[in-house]
Amino acid sequence: MAVAQMVASRLSLILDDGLDPESGKQLFKSKSFNNVKTEATADQLFAIADAVAPLQQRPLVNIERKDNSEITQA
């Protein structure tokens, strides 16, 4: 039986970068924070993103958490 253990986590703020002048499609920029504690809850990460978002030059569109796990034989 295999077991997955979370070893790293990253918080990403997805920001609105306007429209592409040629295609008219929405453009996005991301600001990522590495070394997020793997034990952090969604509520804690939302609170941090909510506090950091007003410091950005672009409006916040989305908040993402990206986790990396190691899979080993149990």
Stockholm file with secondary structure:
# STOCKHOLM 1.0

chainA/1-74         MAVAQMVASRLSLILDDGLDPESGKQLFKSKSFNNVKTEATADQLFAIADAVAPLQQRPLVNIERKDNSEITQA
#=GR chainA/1-74 SS CEEEEEEEEEEEEEEEEEECTTTCCEEEEEEEECCCCTTCCHHHHHHHHHHHGGGSSSCEEEEEEEEEEEEEEC
#=GC SS_cons        CEEEEEEEEEEEEEEEEEECTTTCCEEEEEEEECCCCTTCCHHHHHHHHHHHGGGSSSCEEEEEEEEEEEEEEC
//
